[in-house]
Amino acid sequence: MAQRVFIKVVGFSDEERHALNTVFRLSEQCLTMYQLWTPTAPEPPRVALLDGLSWEARVEAESPLRRDLHLLWVGPNPPAAVSRAFPRPLPWPDVVDALDQLFAPEAELDVDLAQGPDSVMSQKQALIVSASRDQRLYLRARLALARLTLADEAETGAAALELARAKQYDLALLDCNLPDVDAWLLLRQLKQGAHAIQHVAMTQAERTVPERLRAWLGGADALLENPPHPGRLDAWLSRIELGPAS
């Protein structure tokens, strides 16, 4: 059964808040949906996400009135009352996993893309290539919801090739709009070599028939929108999961 969990957020920078709002928005695709708590919310919060750099966060954590909340702390020196602490920079996949461990129903953990920390997807390595920080954040969050949390990011084609030479990746998400290299050439390079990536999907603003054909001939598994539609991205990930584990 679907459920909505309200989360009280104390502190954090504008950039971290932006990332948090993205995570909340992506959770709307799941049975367990997370939403920012405000005083006008229809029910009280069940979690407090606290910024250790904020004095208000420590007051919140030490208040005897907050004993009914699950407290998640970000930063050093967490108070004794918190249930889990995270370092900076904030690992959003770990935060999502901690929330799911608290609230995700058992039935949700049985679906293909949400089997828990020991699922096939949790063992795979992903490479995200995009010049857009928002795009990389969106893709990382979508992968995290599929339990794929081992992901590296590259802003340029050169950085992507450097990472691919040093590590074996199971899949890659490649934005066609890169500033330093032709994405189609990069696709061929990622699909070849000693550490060839078996599964590569590309993202592009316009998916015309010629461009889809070009992607197929170039070795891409899929040509997705930019940003990718959650359903189509999940469908691609499910095909990878149903295949043999790398």
Contacts in CASP RR format, 6 or more apart in sequence:
PFRMAT RR
TARGET T0000
AUTHOR 0000-0000-0000
METHOD contacts of the structure
MODEL  1
MAQRVFIKVVGFSDEERHALNTVFRLSEQCLTMYQLWTPTAPEPPRVALL
DGLSWEARVEAESPLRRDLHLLWVGPNPPAAVSRAFPRPLPWPDVVDALD
QLFAPEAELDVDLAQGPDSVMSQKQALIVSASRDQRLYLRARLALARLTL
ADEAETGAAALELARAKQYDLALLDCNLPDVDAWLLLRQLKQGAHAIQHV
AMTQAERTVPERLRAWLGGADALLENPPHPGRLDAWLSRIELGPAS
1 31 0 8 1.000
1 105 0 8 1.000
2 31 0 8 1.000
2 32 0 8 1.000
2 33 0 8 1.000
3 31 0 8 1.000
3 32 0 8 1.000
3 33 0 8 1.000
3 103 0 8 1.000
3 105 0 8 1.000
4 33 0 8 1.000
4 34 0 8 1.000
4 35 0 8 1.000
5 32 0 8 1.000
5 33 0 8 1.000
5 34 0 8 1.000
5 35 0 8 1.000
5 46 0 8 1.000
5 47 0 8 1.000
5 99 0 8 1.000
5 103 0 8 1.000
6 35 0 8 1.000
6 36 0 8 1.000
6 37 0 8 1.000
6 41 0 8 1.000
6 43 0 8 1.000
6 44 0 8 1.000
6 45 0 8 1.000
6 46 0 8 1.000
6 47 0 8 1.000
7 24 0 8 1.000
7 34 0 8 1.000
7 35 0 8 1.000
7 36 0 8 1.000
7 37 0 8 1.000
7 45 0 8 1.000
7 46 0 8 1.000
7 47 0 8 1.000
7 48 0 8 1.000
7 49 0 8 1.000
7 99 0 8 1.000
8 37 0 8 1.000
8 45 0 8 1.000
8 47 0 8 1.000
8 48 0 8 1.000
8 49 0 8 1.000
8 60 0 8 1.000
8 69 0 8 1.000
9 17 0 8 1.000
9 20 0 8 1.000
9 36 0 8 1.000
9 37 0 8 1.000
9 48 0 8 1.000
9 49 0 8 1.000
10 48 0 8 1.000
10 49 0 8 1.000
10 50 0 8 1.000
10 51 0 8 1.000
10 54 0 8 1.000
10 56 0 8 1.000
10 57 0 8 1.000
10 60 0 8 1.000
11 50 0 8 1.000
11 51 0 8 1.000
11 53 0 8 1.000
11 54 0 8 1.000
11 56 0 8 1.000
11 57 0 8 1.000
12 20 0 8 1.000
12 49 0 8 1.000
12 51 0 8 1.000
12 54 0 8 1.000
12 74 0 8 1.000
16 51 0 8 1.000
16 90 0 8 1.000
18 134 0 8 1.000
19 90 0 8 1.000
19 92 0 8 1.000
19 137 0 8 1.000
19 141 0 8 1.000
20 36 0 8 1.000
20 49 0 8 1.000
20 92 0 8 1.000
21 36 0 8 1.000
22 134 0 8 1.000
22 137 0 8 1.000
22 138 0 8 1.000
22 141 0 8 1.000
23 34 0 8 1.000
23 92 0 8 1.000
23 95 0 8 1.000
23 96 0 8 1.000
23 141 0 8 1.000
24 34 0 8 1.000
24 35 0 8 1.000
24 36 0 8 1.000
26 138 0 8 1.000
26 141 0 8 1.000
26 142 0 8 1.000
26 145 0 8 1.000
26 230 0 8 1.000
27 33 0 8 1.000
27 34 0 8 1.000
27 96 0 8 1.000
27 145 0 8 1.000
29 145 0 8 1.000
29 230 0 8 1.000
29 231 0 8 1.000
29 234 0 8 1.000
30 108 0 8 1.000
30 114 0 8 1.000
30 145 0 8 1.000
31 104 0 8 1.000
31 105 0 8 1.000
31 107 0 8 1.000
31 108 0 8 1.000
32 99 0 8 1.000
32 100 0 8 1.000
32 103 0 8 1.000
32 104 0 8 1.000
32 105 0 8 1.000
32 108 0 8 1.000
34 99 0 8 1.000
35 41 0 8 1.000
37 44 0 8 1.000
37 45 0 8 1.000
45 69 0 8 1.000
46 69 0 8 1.000
46 70 0 8 1.000
46 103 0 8 1.000
47 69 0 8 1.000
47 70 0 8 1.000
47 71 0 8 1.000
47 72 0 8 1.000
47 99 0 8 1.000
47 102 0 8 1.000
48 60 0 8 1.000
48 61 0 8 1.000
48 66 0 8 1.000
48 69 0 8 1.000
48 70 0 8 1.000
48 71 0 8 1.000
48 72 0 8 1.000
49 72 0 8 1.000
49 74 0 8 1.000
49 95 0 8 1.000
50 57 0 8 1.000
50 58 0 8 1.000
50 60 0 8 1.000
50 61 0 8 1.000
50 71 0 8 1.000
50 72 0 8 1.000
50 73 0 8 1.000
50 74 0 8 1.000
50 82 0 8 1.000
51 57 0 8 1.000
51 74 0 8 1.000
51 75 0 8 1.000
52 58 0 8 1.000
52 73 0 8 1.000
52 74 0 8 1.000
52 75 0 8 1.000
52 76 0 8 1.000
52 77 0 8 1.000
52 78 0 8 1.000
53 75 0 8 1.000
57 73 0 8 1.000
58 79 0 8 1.000
60 66 0 8 1.000
60 71 0 8 1.000
61 71 0 8 1.000
61 73 0 8 1.000
61 78 0 8 1.000
61 79 0 8 1.000
61 81 0 8 1.000
61 82 0 8 1.000
62 79 0 8 1.000
62 81 0 8 1.000
66 81 0 8 1.000
67 81 0 8 1.000
70 83 0 8 1.000
70 102 0 8 1.000
71 79 0 8 1.000
71 81 0 8 1.000
71 82 0 8 1.000
71 83 0 8 1.000
72 82 0 8 1.000
72 83 0 8 1.000
72 84 0 8 1.000
72 85 0 8 1.000
72 86 0 8 1.000
72 95 0 8 1.000
72 98 0 8 1.000
72 99 0 8 1.000
73 79 0 8 1.000
73 82 0 8 1.000
73 84 0 8 1.000
73 85 0 8 1.000
73 86 0 8 1.000
74 85 0 8 1.000
74 86 0 8 1.000
74 87 0 8 1.000
74 88 0 8 1.000
74 90 0 8 1.000
75 85 0 8 1.000
75 86 0 8 1.000
75 87 0 8 1.000
75 88 0 8 1.000
76 87 0 8 1.000
78 85 0 8 1.000
84 98 0 8 1.000
86 94 0 8 1.000
86 95 0 8 1.000
92 137 0 8 1.000
92 140 0 8 1.000
92 141 0 8 1.000
92 144 0 8 1.000
93 140 0 8 1.000
93 141 0 8 1.000
93 143 0 8 1.000
93 144 0 8 1.000
93 149 0 8 1.000
93 151 0 8 1.000
94 149 0 8 1.000
96 141 0 8 1.000
96 144 0 8 1.000
96 145 0 8 1.000
97 117 0 8 1.000
97 144 0 8 1.000
97 147 0 8 1.000
97 149 0 8 1.000
100 108 0 8 1.000
100 109 0 8 1.000
100 114 0 8 1.000
100 116 0 8 1.000
104 114 0 8 1.000
108 114 0 8 1.000
109 115 0 8 1.000
109 116 0 8 1.000
112 238 0 8 1.000
112 241 0 8 1.000
112 242 0 8 1.000
113 121 0 8 1.000
113 145 0 8 1.000
113 146 0 8 1.000
113 147 0 8 1.000
113 234 0 8 1.000
113 237 0 8 1.000
113 238 0 8 1.000
113 241 0 8 1.000
114 145 0 8 1.000
114 146 0 8 1.000
114 147 0 8 1.000
115 121 0 8 1.000
115 122 0 8 1.000
115 147 0 8 1.000
116 122 0 8 1.000
116 147 0 8 1.000
117 147 0 8 1.000
119 147 0 8 1.000
119 241 0 8 1.000
120 241 0 8 1.000
120 245 0 8 1.000
121 146 0 8 1.000
121 147 0 8 1.000
121 148 0 8 1.000
121 237 0 8 1.000
121 240 0 8 1.000
121 241 0 8 1.000
122 147 0 8 1.000
122 148 0 8 1.000
122 149 0 8 1.000
122 150 0 8 1.000
123 150 0 8 1.000
123 245 0 8 1.000
123 246 0 8 1.000
124 148 0 8 1.000
124 150 0 8 1.000
124 170 0 8 1.000
124 171 0 8 1.000
124 240 0 8 1.000
124 245 0 8 1.000
124 246 0 8 1.000
125 150 0 8 1.000
125 151 0 8 1.000
125 152 0 8 1.000
125 167 0 8 1.000
125 168 0 8 1.000
125 169 0 8 1.000
125 170 0 8 1.000
125 171 0 8 1.000
126 143 0 8 1.000
126 148 0 8 1.000
126 150 0 8 1.000
126 151 0 8 1.000
126 152 0 8 1.000
126 169 0 8 1.000
126 170 0 8 1.000
126 171 0 8 1.000
126 172 0 8 1.000
126 173 0 8 1.000
127 151 0 8 1.000
127 152 0 8 1.000
127 153 0 8 1.000
127 154 0 8 1.000
127 160 0 8 1.000
127 163 0 8 1.000
127 164 0 8 1.000
127 169 0 8 1.000
127 171 0 8 1.000
127 172 0 8 1.000
127 173 0 8 1.000
127 190 0 8 1.000
127 197 0 8 1.000
128 136 0 8 1.000
128 139 0 8 1.000
128 140 0 8 1.000
128 143 0 8 1.000
128 151 0 8 1.000
128 152 0 8 1.000
128 153 0 8 1.000
128 154 0 8 1.000
128 172 0 8 1.000
128 173 0 8 1.000
129 153 0 8 1.000
129 154 0 8 1.000
129 157 0 8 1.000
129 159 0 8 1.000
129 160 0 8 1.000
129 172 0 8 1.000
129 173 0 8 1.000
129 174 0 8 1.000
129 175 0 8 1.000
129 178 0 8 1.000
129 186 0 8 1.000
130 136 0 8 1.000
130 139 0 8 1.000
130 153 0 8 1.000
130 155 0 8 1.000
130 173 0 8 1.000
130 174 0 8 1.000
130 175 0 8 1.000
130 177 0 8 1.000
130 178 0 8 1.000
130 203 0 8 1.000
131 155 0 8 1.000
131 156 0 8 1.000
131 175 0 8 1.000
131 177 0 8 1.000
131 178 0 8 1.000
131 179 0 8 1.000
132 175 0 8 1.000
135 175 0 8 1.000
135 203 0 8 1.000
135 226 0 8 1.000
135 227 0 8 1.000
136 153 0 8 1.000
136 155 0 8 1.000
138 227 0 8 1.000
139 151 0 8 1.000
139 173 0 8 1.000
139 227 0 8 1.000
139 228 0 8 1.000
140 151 0 8 1.000
140 153 0 8 1.000
142 228 0 8 1.000
142 230 0 8 1.000
142 233 0 8 1.000
142 234 0 8 1.000
143 149 0 8 1.000
143 151 0 8 1.000
143 237 0 8 1.000
146 234 0 8 1.000
146 237 0 8 1.000
146 241 0 8 1.000
148 237 0 8 1.000
152 163 0 8 1.000
152 167 0 8 1.000
152 169 0 8 1.000
154 160 0 8 1.000
154 162 0 8 1.000
154 163 0 8 1.000
156 178 0 8 1.000
156 179 0 8 1.000
156 180 0 8 1.000
156 181 0 8 1.000
157 178 0 8 1.000
157 180 0 8 1.000
157 181 0 8 1.000
157 186 0 8 1.000
158 180 0 8 1.000
158 181 0 8 1.000
160 172 0 8 1.000
160 174 0 8 1.000
160 186 0 8 1.000
160 190 0 8 1.000
161 186 0 8 1.000
161 189 0 8 1.000
161 190 0 8 1.000
163 169 0 8 1.000
164 172 0 8 1.000
164 189 0 8 1.000
164 190 0 8 1.000
164 195 0 8 1.000
164 197 0 8 1.000
165 194 0 8 1.000
165 195 0 8 1.000
166 195 0 8 1.000
167 195 0 8 1.000
168 195 0 8 1.000
168 246 0 8 1.000
169 195 0 8 1.000
169 197 0 8 1.000
170 197 0 8 1.000
170 198 0 8 1.000
170 199 0 8 1.000
170 240 0 8 1.000
170 246 0 8 1.000
171 197 0 8 1.000
171 198 0 8 1.000
171 199 0 8 1.000
171 200 0 8 1.000
171 201 0 8 1.000
171 240 0 8 1.000
172 190 0 8 1.000
172 197 0 8 1.000
172 199 0 8 1.000
172 200 0 8 1.000
172 201 0 8 1.000
173 200 0 8 1.000
173 201 0 8 1.000
173 202 0 8 1.000
173 203 0 8 1.000
173 228 0 8 1.000
174 183 0 8 1.000
174 186 0 8 1.000
174 187 0 8 1.000
174 190 0 8 1.000
174 200 0 8 1.000
174 201 0 8 1.000
174 202 0 8 1.000
174 203 0 8 1.000
174 220 0 8 1.000
175 183 0 8 1.000
175 202 0 8 1.000
175 203 0 8 1.000
175 204 0 8 1.000
175 226 0 8 1.000
176 183 0 8 1.000
176 184 0 8 1.000
176 202 0 8 1.000
176 203 0 8 1.000
176 204 0 8 1.000
176 226 0 8 1.000
177 183 0 8 1.000
177 204 0 8 1.000
177 205 0 8 1.000
177 226 0 8 1.000
178 186 0 8 1.000
183 202 0 8 1.000
184 214 0 8 1.000
184 218 0 8 1.000
187 200 0 8 1.000
187 202 0 8 1.000
187 215 0 8 1.000
187 218 0 8 1.000
187 219 0 8 1.000
187 220 0 8 1.000
188 218 0 8 1.000
188 219 0 8 1.000
190 196 0 8 1.000
190 197 0 8 1.000
190 200 0 8 1.000
191 197 0 8 1.000
191 200 0 8 1.000
191 218 0 8 1.000
191 219 0 8 1.000
198 246 0 8 1.000
199 221 0 8 1.000
199 240 0 8 1.000
200 219 0 8 1.000
200 220 0 8 1.000
200 221 0 8 1.000
201 220 0 8 1.000
201 221 0 8 1.000
201 222 0 8 1.000
201 223 0 8 1.000
201 224 0 8 1.000
201 228 0 8 1.000
201 233 0 8 1.000
201 236 0 8 1.000
202 215 0 8 1.000
202 220 0 8 1.000
202 222 0 8 1.000
202 223 0 8 1.000
202 224 0 8 1.000
203 223 0 8 1.000
203 224 0 8 1.000
203 225 0 8 1.000
203 226 0 8 1.000
203 227 0 8 1.000
203 228 0 8 1.000
204 211 0 8 1.000
204 223 0 8 1.000
204 224 0 8 1.000
204 225 0 8 1.000
204 226 0 8 1.000
205 225 0 8 1.000
205 226 0 8 1.000
207 223 0 8 1.000
207 224 0 8 1.000
207 225 0 8 1.000
211 223 0 8 1.000
212 223 0 8 1.000
215 222 0 8 1.000
215 223 0 8 1.000
216 223 0 8 1.000
221 236 0 8 1.000
221 239 0 8 1.000
222 232 0 8 1.000
222 236 0 8 1.000
224 232 0 8 1.000
224 233 0 8 1.000
224 236 0 8 1.000
225 232 0 8 1.000
END
